């Protein structure tokens, strides 16, 4: 079995405006579980990247896929679409994302997947959501 590579950004999508608007998606491994972390503004332009990463992680690690949106300062409904599937679990979300989810009539966190519930480091994943 090959060792897992260190966590690294998979790809960035330049957005108009400052460098802070650049979307970055990382897959981190915490306690044996993959967590997709999204950084930057998540809109229709970034949705295909996030969707592709979520699908890739689901194919390799199984489902559900844990997604961390705590570093997303802005999101629209098109950007959130890839993370609203039944095989995705939101483990953290920024205040703007939580507000949008509430406006859409959705809960901001659906609970941790079983593999993360058993891990001791789970408090780092859900701390920003409360």
C-alpha positions in Angstrom: 0.0 0.0 0.0 1.3 3.4 -0.9 1.5 6.1 1.8 -0.9 8.9 1.5 0.5 12.1 0.1 0.7 15.2 2.3 -2.2 17.5 2.1 -1.8 20.0 -0.7 -4.0 22.3 -2.8 -5.5 20.4 -5.7 -6.0 23.4 -7.9 -6.9 27.1 -7.8 -9.4 29.0 -9.8 -8.6 32.6 -10.3 -11.5 35.0 -9.7 -11.8 38.6 -10.7 -10.5 40.9 -8.1 -7.8 40.3 -5.5 -5.8 37.2 -4.7 -8.0 36.7 -1.7 -10.9 35.8 -4.1 -8.9 32.8 -5.5 -10.6 29.5 -4.8 -8.4 26.9 -3.3 -9.5 23.3 -2.6 -7.5 21.0 -0.4 -8.0 17.4 0.7 -6.7 16.8 4.2 -6.5 13.5 6.0 -7.6 13.6 9.6 -7.6 10.4 11.6 -7.8 8.3 8.4 -10.7 10.2 6.9 -10.5 12.6 4.0 -11.9 16.1 4.5 -12.3 18.5 1.6 -11.4 22.0 2.7 -12.6 24.9 0.5 -10.9 28.4 0.8 -12.1 31.5 -1.0 -15.3 32.6 -2.7 -17.5 29.8 -3.8 -19.7 30.7 -6.7 -20.7 29.2 -10.1 -17.2 29.6 -11.4 -15.8 27.4 -8.6 -18.6 24.8 -8.4 -17.1 22.5 -11.1 -13.8 22.3 -9.2 -15.4 21.6 -5.9 -17.7 19.1 -7.5 -14.8 17.3 -9.2 -12.8 17.1 -5.9 -15.8 15.8 -4.0 -16.5 13.1 -6.6 -12.8 12.1 -6.6 -12.7 11.8 -2.8 -16.0 9.8 -2.8 -14.6 7.4 -5.5 -11.4 6.9 -3.5 -12.5 7.0 0.1 -16.2 6.2 -0.1 -19.1 8.2 1.1 -20.1 10.3 2.8 -17.5 13.0 2.0 -16.7 15.5 4.7 -16.5 19.1 3.5 -15.2 22.1 5.5 -16.5 25.5 4.3 -15.2 27.6 7.3 -12.8 29.5 5.0 -15.5 30.5 2.5 -16.3 34.3 3.0 -18.9 34.3 0.2 -21.0 31.6 -1.5 -24.0 31.6 -3.8 -26.5 28.8 -4.4 -24.6 27.7 -7.6 -21.4 27.4 -5.7 -23.0 25.4 -2.9 -24.7 22.9 -5.3 -21.9 20.3 -5.3 -21.8 20.1 -1.5 -25.6 19.7 -1.0 -25.7 16.1 -2.2 -26.8 13.3 0.1 -23.3 11.9 0.0 -21.7 15.0 1.4 -21.5 16.0 5.1 -20.8 19.7 6.0 -18.5 19.5 9.0 -17.9 23.3 9.3 -19.2 26.4 7.6 -18.5 30.2 7.8 -21.2 32.6 9.0 -22.0 33.7 5.4 -22.4 30.1 4.3 -24.6 29.2 7.3 -26.7 32.2 6.6 -27.2 31.2 3.0 -28.1 27.6 4.1 -30.7 29.0 6.5 -32.2 31.2 3.7 -32.4 28.0 1.5 -34.2 26.2 4.4 -31.3 23.8 4.9 -29.5 22.9 8.1 -25.9 24.2 8.2 -24.4 21.0 9.5 -25.8 17.5 8.8 -23.6 15.7 11.3 -20.3 13.9 11.1 -19.8 10.7 9.1 -19.3 7.7 11.3 -15.5 7.5 10.7 -15.1 11.1 12.0 -17.4 10.5 14.9 -15.0 7.9 16.2 -11.9 10.1 15.9 -10.5 12.1 18.7 -9.6 15.1 16.5 -13.3 15.7 15.5 -13.6 18.7 17.8 -11.3 20.6 15.4 -13.7 19.9 12.6 -16.9 21.1 14.2 -15.6 23.9 16.5 -16.3 26.7 14.0 -19.9 25.6 13.3 -21.3 26.1 16.8 
